[in-house]
Amino acid sequence: MKGIRVLVVDDEKPARARLVELLGKSSHVTDIREGQNGRDAVHLIGHGNPDLVFLDVQMPELDGFEVLRKVGLARMPVVVFVTAFDQFALRAFENNALDYLLKPFSDERFELCLERAIAQVRMRERNDVSQRLAQLLNAWKPGGEPLFDRLAIRGGGRVLFLNVDEIVWIQAAGVYVDLHTAHKAYLHRATLADLEARLDPTRFVRIHRSIMVNILHIRELLSQAHGDGTVILNDRTELRLSRSYRSRLEQCLGQPL
């Protein structure tokens, strides 16, 4: 069986050395190359054609996320992200089923991670990996603000913390939005654009200039003339789909409509 070509990219020499040492113990790995920054990563991925990359997230000048953009997702091999503690980055990896090593990591954790990565390489899951990397880049903006888990809804001298998973759809109302859940609607001071930037784009998508919907609650789509349509939710609520936002819904669902 063909051996695995691995690239290790980390700006910290001791971290690279440890990964190289551990990789050297695997009978599946036949070639190991090293890069010390993001620019090395872009060059070595483009010219060395590795099967697997251990990619540090926090690097000066060109970080791990920027490497993905520079190389292009279609050309990226299987990736294992290596990072110091960053709860928002870790959540983004987990939400998109991407593997990572959290520094400092144990030998056992590394071995499990390598085993899964080799399985991905062997099964030639590059298209699936590319799709998950695309979702990651959409969901995580390096240096940006973290995505919302809950929204603080103020009213009547109280603050209600609403889990965003409970939101079914959202409608713009000037400088406010109406947050519709399965049982109640809440008026929240924020614009639709504000929420679009801070809600998980793999779950929430804008289907009209004044409407955003949680795709998990979509039951049916009725197409109309000129690309417009009607989105029908599980509770039979009907929402307008504007043709100018149709491509966003297709991208979020990962399939043409």
C-alpha positions in Angstrom: 0.0 0.0 0.0 1.3 3.4 -0.9 2.9 5.4 1.9 1.5 8.7 3.2 3.3 11.9 2.4 3.0 14.3 5.4 3.8 18.0 5.7 4.2 19.6 9.2 3.9 23.4 9.4 4.5 25.2 12.7 6.5 28.3 13.5 7.7 26.8 16.8 10.7 24.4 16.1 10.1 22.2 19.2 6.5 21.7 18.2 7.6 20.7 14.7 10.2 18.4 16.1 7.7 16.6 18.3 5.3 16.0 15.4 8.1 14.8 13.1 9.3 12.4 15.8 5.8 11.0 16.4 5.1 10.7 12.6 8.4 8.9 12.2 7.1 6.0 14.3 4.2 5.3 11.9 4.7 2.6 9.3 2.2 4.3 7.1 4.2 7.5 6.7 7.0 7.4 4.2 7.8 11.0 3.6 7.8 13.9 6.1 8.5 17.5 5.2 8.6 20.6 7.3 7.6 24.2 7.0 8.1 27.0 9.6 5.4 29.5 8.4 2.3 29.9 6.3 4.3 30.9 3.2 6.3 27.7 3.4 2.9 25.8 3.7 1.5 27.4 0.5 4.7 26.6 -1.4 5.2 23.0 -0.1 1.5 22.1 -0.6 1.7 23.5 -4.2 4.9 21.8 -5.1 5.2 18.7 -2.8 1.6 17.4 -3.2 1.4 16.0 0.4 -1.4 13.7 1.3 -1.8 15.1 4.8 -0.9 18.4 6.5 -0.5 19.1 10.2 -1.1 22.9 10.1 -0.6 25.3 13.0 -3.4 27.8 13.2 -1.5 30.7 15.0 1.4 31.7 12.8 2.8 35.3 12.1 2.1 36.9 8.7 0.1 34.0 7.2 -2.0 31.9 9.7 -3.5 28.5 9.1 -6.8 29.9 7.8 -5.1 32.2 5.3 -3.1 29.2 4.1 -6.4 27.5 3.1 -7.5 30.6 1.2 -4.1 31.0 -0.6 -3.8 27.3 -1.6 -7.5 26.9 -2.6 -9.8 24.4 -1.0 -9.9 22.1 -4.1 -6.1 21.7 -3.8 -5.9 21.2 -0.1 -5.0 17.7 1.2 -6.4 16.2 4.4 -5.7 18.7 7.2 -5.2 18.3 10.9 -5.2 21.7 12.6 -2.7 22.2 15.5 -3.6 25.0 17.9 -3.1 26.3 21.4 -6.4 26.8 23.4 -8.9 28.8 21.5 -12.4 27.9 22.3 -13.9 29.6 19.2 -11.5 27.9 16.8 -12.1 24.5 18.5 -15.8 25.0 18.2 -15.5 25.8 14.5 -13.5 22.6 14.0 -15.9 20.5 15.9 -19.0 21.9 14.1 -17.5 21.0 10.8 -16.1 17.6 11.7 -12.5 18.6 11.2 -9.8 17.1 13.3 -7.4 19.1 15.5 -4.6 18.7 18.0 -4.8 20.9 21.1 -1.4 21.9 22.4 -0.1 20.3 24.6 -1.4 16.9 23.3 -0.6 13.4 24.5 1.0 10.6 22.3 -2.3 8.8 22.5 -4.3 11.7 21.2 -1.8 12.1 18.4 -2.0 8.5 17.4 -5.9 8.6 17.3 -5.8 11.7 15.2 -3.2 10.3 12.8 -5.2 7.1 12.4 -8.4 9.0 11.5 -6.4 11.2 9.1 -4.8 8.3 7.3 -8.3 6.7 6.9 -9.5 9.9 5.2 -6.5 9.8 2.9 -7.0 6.1 2.0 -10.7 6.6 1.3 -10.0 9.6 -0.9 -12.4 11.9 0.8 -10.9 15.1 -0.6 -14.2 16.4 -2.0 -15.9 15.9 1.4 -12.9 17.5 3.2 -13.0 20.5 0.8 -16.7 21.1 1.6 -16.1 21.0 5.3 -13.1 23.4 5.0 -15.4 25.8 3.0 -17.9 25.7 5.8 -15.1 26.3 8.3 -13.9 29.4 6.5 -17.5 30.7 6.2 -18.1 30.1 9.9 -14.8 31.4 11.3 -13.1 34.7 10.5 -9.6 35.0 12.0 -9.4 38.0 14.3 -13.2 38.5 14.0 -15.8 38.2 16.7 -17.0 34.8 17.8 -20.3 33.4 16.7 -23.3 33.7 19.0 -24.4 30.7 21.2 -27.1 32.7 23.0 -28.8 36.1 22.6 -29.5 38.4 25.5 -33.2 39.5 25.1 -34.0 42.5 27.2 -37.5 43.6 28.2 -39.6 44.4 31.3 -36.6 44.8 33.5 -35.5 41.2 32.7 -32.8 39.6 30.5 -33.7 36.3 28.8 -30.8 34.3 27.4 -32.1 32.6 24.3 -30.2 29.7 22.8 -29.8 30.4 19.1 -30.7 26.7 18.3 -34.2 27.6 19.4 -34.6 30.3 16.7 -36.6 29.1 13.7 -36.6 32.3 11.6 -35.8 36.0 11.9 -37.5 39.0 10.4 -36.1 42.5 10.2 -38.0 45.3 12.0 -36.0 48.5 11.5 -33.3 48.6 14.1 -34.9 45.5 15.7 -35.5 42.0 14.7 -38.3 39.6 15.5 -36.8 36.2 16.6 -39.4 33.5 16.0 -39.1 30.3 18.0 -41.5 27.3 18.0 -43.6 28.9 20.7 -43.0 32.6 20.8 -41.6 35.6 19.0 -39.1 37.9 20.8 -38.2 41.5 19.8 -34.5 42.0 19.9 -32.5 45.2 19.3 -30.1 44.3 16.5 -30.2 44.5 12.7 -30.5 41.5 10.4 -27.0 42.3 9.1 -25.6 42.2 12.7 -27.0 38.7 13.3 -26.0 37.5 9.8 -22.4 38.2 10.8 -22.6 36.5 14.2 -24.8 33.4 13.6 -23.5 30.1 12.2 -23.7 30.5 8.4 -24.0 26.7 8.1 -27.3 26.9 10.0 -28.7 30.4 9.4 -29.1 31.8 5.9 -30.7 34.9 4.5 -33.5 34.1 2.0 -34.8 37.7 1.6 -33.5 41.1 2.4 -35.7 41.1 5.5 -35.8 37.3 6.4 -33.2 34.8 7.7 -34.1 31.2 8.4 -32.7 28.2 10.4 -32.3 25.6 7.6 -33.0 22.8 10.1 -36.6 23.9 10.1 -37.1 24.0 6.4 -39.6 21.4 5.2 -40.3 22.3 1.6 -39.6 24.8 -1.2 -42.2 25.9 -3.8 -40.6 27.4 -6.9 -42.2 30.4 -8.7 -41.4 32.3 -11.8 -38.1 34.1 -12.3 -36.3 32.2 -9.5 -38.5 33.4 -6.6 -40.0 30.9 -4.3 -41.8 30.1 -1.0 -40.0 28.4 1.8 -42.3 26.3 4.0 -41.2 25.5 7.5 -42.0 22.4 9.6 -44.8 24.4 11.4 -46.2 25.3 7.9 -45.1 28.9 8.2 -44.5 30.3 4.6 -41.6 32.6 3.9 -40.7 34.4 0.7 -37.5 33.3 -1.0 -36.1 36.1 -3.2 -34.3 35.0 -6.4 -31.3 37.2 -5.4 -30.8 35.1 -2.3 -31.5 31.7 -3.8 -27.8 31.0 -4.4 -27.1 31.6 -0.7 -29.7 28.9 0.3 -28.2 26.5 -2.3 -24.7 27.1 -0.9 -25.9 26.6 2.7 -27.7 23.4 1.8 -24.8 22.2 -0.3 -27.0 21.3 -3.3 -28.8 23.0 -6.2 -32.5 23.7 -5.9 
